[in-house]
Amino acid sequence: MTGLRQFAAVELVAFLAVLAVAGAMAAFGYADSLLHTNSVVDPGSTAWLGFAYTALIGGPFVVFLGAPVYYVLLQRNLVQWRYVLLAGAAPGLVVSLASLSMGFWAILCGIAVASLTHAACRRVGPNNSFKPKPLRGSA
């Protein structure tokens, strides 16, 4: 697989992971809204807001930061769980300096997206298209 195809595959998988995590946040918001009878917003609207905010805030982070970092780790054969989890949590750690609550959710969602991306991209390895023939016995 060429470098550009690998990068496109990582971007696609990471974006789908953001959508999956946004769906989980929507389900969480829906369930949480059902549990609180004094909620100002109905459960359907809460689910939609949870999905939209997670996708709109997390999407650009993943497309412009997370997936490129994962691709660089992939190219350097450094794709290990500890680096993947750190890359997923890093934007949330920065956000937590401004807002502890939003930082918590950003760390949680970032780790989930990074984990899903890593689990789905395990077969996408570095570009091994150049495999030289051995000198002996290659006749």
C-alpha positions, -999 to +999 in steps of 0.1 A: +000+000+000+014+034-010+019+061+015-009+082+002-033+053+004-022+045+039-028+081+049-062+081+033-071+048+050-060+062+084-080+094+079-111+075+069-109+051+098-103+079+123-132+099+109-155+069+112-142+064+147-152+100+156-187+093+142-189+062+163-179+080+195-203+108+186-230+082+184-220+068+218-221+104+232-256+108+217-268+076+233-253+087+266-270+121+264-303+104+255-301+080+285-290+108+308-319+130+297-344+102+303-331+097+339-336+134+348-373+143+346-366+180+351-344+183+320-349+214+300-342+197+266-361+166+255-341+133+250-340+135+212-326+170+212-301+160+238-289+131+217-287+153+186-267+180+205-243+153+219-237+139+185-233+173+168-210+188+194-188+157+195-185+154+157-181+191+151-155+196+178-137+163+176-138+159+138-113+187+130-090+175+158-090+140+144-086+150+107-059+176+112-041+163+143-049+128+154-049+109+121-016+126+109+000+118+142-011+082+139+002+080+104+036+093+114+037+067+142+027+041+117+055+051+093+081+049+120+069+016+134+060+032+167+024+023+168+020+010+204-009+013+227+009+037+250+016+061+222-019+058+207-035+065+241-013+094+247-020+109+213-057+104+219-055+121+254-032+150+245-057+174+230-080+168+260-052+175+284-046+209+267-084+216+267-085+208+305-063+238+312-092+260+301-121+239+313-118+208+335-152+194+326-147+198+288-112+185+291-125+153+309-149+146+280-122+155+254-098+130+270-124+103+272-135+108+236-100+112+223-089+079+239-119+062+225-113+075+190-076+066+192-084+031+204-110+025+177-086+038+151-057+017+163-079-014+165-092-009+129-058+000+115-038-029+128-033-044+093-023-011+078+015-013+083+044+007+069+050+007+032+069-025+025+067-022-013+104-024-017+116-060-009+150-067-024+159-102-036+185-120-016+219-122-032+223-160-029+199-184-044+179-159-064+187-174-098 
